[in-house]
Amino acid sequence: MSATKVYTREVSGRYARWRWACVWITQAVYYGLPWLRWNERPAVLFDLAARKFYVFGLVLWPQDFIYLAGLLILCAGLLFLLSAIAGRVWCSFACPHTVYAEIFMWIERRIEGSRSARIRLDRQPISPGKLAKKTCKHLAWIAVALWTGITLVAYFTPVRILLREIADFSLGPWQAFWVLFYGGLAYLNAGWLREQVCQTMCAYGRFQSVMFDMDTLIITYDAARGEPRGVRRNWRRGAATALGDCIDCSLCLQVCPTGSDIRKGLASECIDCASCVDACDAVMDKIGAPRGLIRYSTQSALQEGLSPRQIRRRIARPRVLIYTGVLVLGVALYIAALATRVPLRLDVIRDRDPVGQGPAHGTVDNVYRLQVMNMDERAHAYRISIADEDAAQLVSPAIVDVEGVSTRAMAVRVRAVHESGASSPGRIRFVLQAIDDEQLRVVENAAFLSAPD
């Protein structure tokens, strides 16, 4: 944990632009998805009360939890692959904490000023001007945090209904709790804790280094080129000097959001945001020196003097190839599972009533309760039958109409011939077939009893 408050200096450059592009993309997706409509309902909605998840026309039920688990496993695999190739690239560009810390720091700079202005402001005694700036900053932070919490709840309650309930002060207790809880976390972590989250609270940052090797791309300081440090006005190739290229301006330290000094080597709190790269490249441009004193590189490259082409060649190493192969296979299986998924399910439960004697001699009746789950968003009419009609038959043909994304329960009676000395079918198969779509067909096994329980 930082002993002193970290005042981050604003930086511009290639990686800063990439980072802000990620901020815009991720927040456009996060804040925008609840407003998208699909088939007269939100495109993405996790309806916990109805136990249905809607994702762009795909409707997932509790029985489809395997798909959510598979998606999480694939995301973990992608994270491992990215970490093996480019270190903490997730932390630096797409981690929610990094994104919101960037937004909150932008608000802070717009209201309180540059790094030096913020330092002076904090050292000043309490005054109306200072109170006004601090109040405006925190009100802006709270507004962003609350909207972030509202957006989270909008994934579980349609956003238009949610906003209407907020306006009418009729928000439910659990909805209010999650708005305040998630908004409070955003305000606390991105506004107050910031680097302390990365340094001491993030479990992923603690174990991520085990996925690194000597050929993993990380932010590195070329000590052989930069040391010894010293002030110099300009740089001239071939000039005899005892100084390295580092002019000891400390800009790399000032722009670091976690307050670490890359010149001391790779630190656990470094999130590979590359702010120090942008700052150092700007300084190198000013003194006329080549860029790359601080850069994305590997430990092998620094020790062996590898060229950029040689670094790229080493990306295709066994660890990366294994991660890639497993991930590609997992994605293929996941897509195949979704493509072949039948949006229909049939649950069969034999009735607890004793086995009944059929109206004809030598026949036995079993009663079953069927629950038909239509996972499609369109209504369908389904025909229920027995697969082996020579062994058992439905007492009467059964056709059931089920609305889109709904269930329908019904009772059916199955009759089988039971001659003396012969056994009735021990198991039967129910067939559920949509009348208007041959692809919507499921088969479910059930036990058939020939004697009373």
Secondary structure as UniProt FT lines:
FT   HELIX           14..32
FT   HELIX           33..35
FT   STRAND          37..38
FT   TURN            39..40
FT   STRAND          41..42
FT   STRAND          44..47
FT   TURN            48..51
FT   STRAND          52..55
FT   TURN            56..57
FT   STRAND          58..60
FT   HELIX           62..64
FT   HELIX           65..86
FT   HELIX           89..93
FT   HELIX           96..112
FT   HELIX           115..123
FT   HELIX           128..154
FT   TURN            155..156
FT   HELIX           159..167
FT   TURN            168..169
FT   HELIX           173..186
FT   HELIX           187..193
FT   HELIX           195..196
FT   HELIX           197..201
FT   HELIX           203..207
FT   HELIX           208..211
FT   TURN            214..215
FT   STRAND          218..221
FT   HELIX           223..226
FT   TURN            237..238
FT   HELIX           251..254
FT   TURN            257..258
FT   HELIX           262..264
FT   TURN            268..269
FT   HELIX           275..287
FT   STRAND          294..297
FT   HELIX           299..304
FT   HELIX           308..313
FT   TURN            314..315
FT   HELIX           318..339
FT   STRAND          344..350
FT   STRAND          356..357
FT   TURN            361..362
FT   STRAND          363..374
FT   STRAND          380..386
FT   TURN            389..391
FT   STRAND          392..394
FT   STRAND          398..402
FT   TURN            404..405
FT   STRAND          406..417
FT   TURN            420..421
FT   STRAND          427..434
FT   TURN            438..439
FT   STRAND          441..447
//
